[in-house]
């Protein structure tokens, strides 16, 4: 079956972006709405991996 991102994946990525905005000490806020789709294009696992790297990098 094709790798189709479902709503659960989308909300997982969205929640992670919102979490990073709230707690990630990012230099500038992430544009949640414009980032969800391109991140999901990479696949959920890949997207969440990238986001966790963002978080780690900023917590150092």
N, CA and C of each residue as an Amber inpcrd file, in Angstrom:
protein
   180
   0.8440000  -1.1980000   0.0000000   0.0000000   0.0000000   0.0000000
   0.8770000   1.2460000   0.0000000   0.4140000   2.3120000  -0.6170000
   1.2520000   3.5260000  -0.7220000   1.4780000   4.1710000   0.6370000
   2.6190000   4.8220000   0.7650000   2.9250000   5.5310000   2.0050000
   2.1160000   6.8180000   2.0400000   0.9400000   6.7490000   2.6050000
   0.0930000   7.9330000   2.6720000   0.0640000   8.4210000   4.1100000
   0.4700000   9.6490000   4.3250000   0.4350000  10.1930000   5.6770000
  -1.0160000  10.3240000   6.1000000  -1.3360000   9.8080000   7.2770000
  -2.7100000   9.9610000   7.7330000  -2.7940000  11.1030000   8.7400000
  -3.9980000  11.3550000   9.2060000  -4.2030000  12.4930000  10.1000000
  -3.4330000  12.3370000  11.3970000  -3.2940000  11.0920000  11.8480000
  -2.5610000  10.8680000  13.0900000  -1.1140000  11.3040000  12.9200000
  -0.5260000  10.9640000  11.7730000   0.8510000  11.3760000  11.5080000
   0.9390000  12.8900000  11.4300000  -0.0020000  13.4830000  10.7320000
   0.0070000  14.9330000  10.5820000  -0.0890000  15.6050000  11.9430000
  -0.9500000  15.0880000  12.8010000  -1.0990000  15.7500000  14.0910000
   0.1100000  15.4820000  14.9760000   0.7670000  14.3360000  14.7790000
   1.9880000  14.0570000  15.5370000   3.0660000  15.0750000  15.1760000
   3.2260000  15.2960000  13.8780000   4.2210000  16.2580000  13.4060000
   3.8410000  17.6640000  13.8730000   2.5620000  17.9760000  13.7590000
   2.0860000  19.2990000  14.1700000   2.3090000  19.5120000  15.6680000
   1.9690000  18.5040000  16.4550000   2.1690000  18.6110000  17.9060000
   3.6340000  18.8180000  18.2340000   4.4990000  18.1160000  17.4950000
   5.9280000  18.2340000  17.7540000   6.4180000  19.6390000  17.4220000
   5.9450000  20.1860000  16.3070000   6.3110000  21.5550000  15.9400000
   5.8470000  22.5400000  17.0090000   4.6130000  22.3490000  17.4720000
   4.0890000  23.2580000  18.5010000   4.8830000  23.1070000  19.7920000
   5.2490000  21.8750000  20.1070000   6.0410000  21.6350000  21.3120000
   7.3920000  22.3460000  21.2100000   8.0140000  22.2360000  20.0390000
   9.3030000  22.9040000  19.8400000   9.1550000  24.4140000  19.9630000
   8.0800000  24.9600000  19.4330000   7.8540000  26.4000000  19.5660000
   7.7230000  26.7860000  21.0340000   7.0650000  25.9330000  21.8000000
   6.8140000  26.2660000  23.1980000   8.0390000  26.0210000  24.0680000
   8.7750000  24.9480000  23.7980000   9.8170000  24.5030000  24.7280000
  11.1960000  24.3720000  24.1150000  11.3180000  24.6400000  22.8180000
  12.5550000  24.2760000  22.1400000  13.6640000  25.3100000  22.1610000
  13.4260000  26.4630000  22.7780000  14.4480000  27.5220000  22.7720000
  14.9160000  27.8620000  21.3690000  14.0060000  27.8310000  20.4080000
  14.3980000  28.1100000  19.0310000  14.6460000  29.6020000  18.8600000
  15.5510000  29.9300000  17.9550000  15.8460000  31.3390000  17.6970000
  14.6380000  32.0530000  17.1270000  13.9280000  31.3570000  16.2430000
  12.6790000  31.9380000  15.7630000  11.6310000  30.8490000  15.6890000
  10.3870000  31.2660000  15.8290000   9.3000000  30.3080000  15.8880000
   9.1470000  29.5910000  14.5510000   8.8260000  28.3180000  14.6240000
   8.5900000  27.5300000  13.4150000   7.2040000  27.8560000  12.8710000
   7.1060000  27.9290000  11.5460000   5.8100000  28.1430000  10.8970000
   5.0990000  26.8010000  10.8050000   4.3020000  26.4970000  11.8130000
   3.7100000  25.1700000  11.9040000   2.9650000  24.7980000  10.6300000
   2.0480000  25.6710000  10.1950000   1.1900000  25.3170000   9.0650000
   1.9700000  25.0840000   7.7830000   3.0430000  25.8510000   7.5890000
   3.7670000  25.6920000   6.3300000   4.7890000  24.5640000   6.4040000
   5.0710000  24.0600000   7.5990000   6.0690000  22.9930000   7.7200000
   5.4750000  21.5940000   7.7370000   4.2220000  21.4660000   8.1380000
   3.6470000  20.1280000   8.2840000   3.7010000  19.3490000   6.9740000
   3.2260000  19.9580000   5.8860000   3.1510000  19.2370000   4.6140000
   4.5210000  18.7910000   4.1000000   5.5090000  19.7000000   4.0180000
   6.8130000  19.2450000   3.5270000   7.4450000  18.1920000   4.4270000
   7.2430000  18.3050000   5.7320000   7.7920000  17.2910000   6.6290000
   7.1260000  15.9460000   6.3910000   5.8090000  15.9540000   6.1910000
   5.1110000  14.6950000   5.9460000   5.5220000  14.0850000   4.6140000
   5.9180000  14.9320000   3.6670000   6.4070000  14.4010000   2.3930000
   7.6450000  13.5470000   2.5950000   8.4180000  13.8600000   3.6160000
   9.6170000  13.0760000   3.9060000   9.2710000  11.7440000   4.5530000
   8.0580000  11.6530000   5.0470000   7.6870000  10.4850000   5.8340000
   7.7070000  10.8560000   7.3090000   6.7740000  10.2850000   8.0470000
   6.6150000  10.6800000   9.4440000   7.8550000  10.4000000  10.2660000
   8.4350000   9.2130000  10.0860000   9.6060000   8.8590000  10.8930000
  10.7320000   9.8460000  10.6500000  10.9590000  10.1330000   9.3790000
  12.0090000  11.0730000   9.0020000  11.7100000  12.4520000   9.5780000
  10.4690000  12.8660000   9.4700000  10.0700000  14.1810000   9.9690000
  10.3210000  14.2940000  11.4640000   9.8890000  13.2750000  12.2080000
  10.0370000  13.3360000  13.6550000  11.5030000  13.2560000  14.0500000
  12.2870000  12.5390000  13.2620000  13.7200000  12.4620000  13.5310000
  14.3620000  13.8410000  13.3660000  14.0180000  14.5130000  12.2790000
  14.5480000  15.8580000  12.0400000  14.1670000  16.7820000  13.1890000
  12.9090000  16.6950000  13.6140000  12.4470000  17.5820000  14.6780000
  13.1430000  17.2750000  15.9930000  13.4270000  16.0000000  16.2420000
  14.1110000  15.6940000  17.4960000  15.5490000  16.1930000  17.4510000
  16.1520000  16.2040000  16.2490000  17.5010000  16.7750000  16.1290000
  17.4760000  18.2690000  16.4010000  16.4510000  18.9320000  15.8850000
  16.2880000  20.3650000  16.1450000  16.2670000  20.6250000  17.6390000
  15.4940000  19.7900000  18.3260000  15.3280000  19.9920000  19.7540000
  16.6520000  19.7720000  20.4780000  17.3570000  18.7000000  20.1160000
  18.6310000  18.4010000  20.7700000  19.6350000  19.5060000  20.5200000
  19.6840000  19.9650000  19.2730000  20.6550000  20.9960000  18.9200000
  20.4140000  22.2510000  19.7500000  19.1600000  22.5640000  19.9660000
  18.8410000  23.7920000  20.6810000  18.9490000  23.6490000  22.1880000
  18.9840000  22.4100000  22.6750000  19.0510000  22.2480000  24.1210000
  20.4960000  22.1570000  24.5980000  21.4370000  22.1400000  23.6600000
  22.8440000  22.0700000  24.0660000  23.3180000  23.3780000  24.6720000
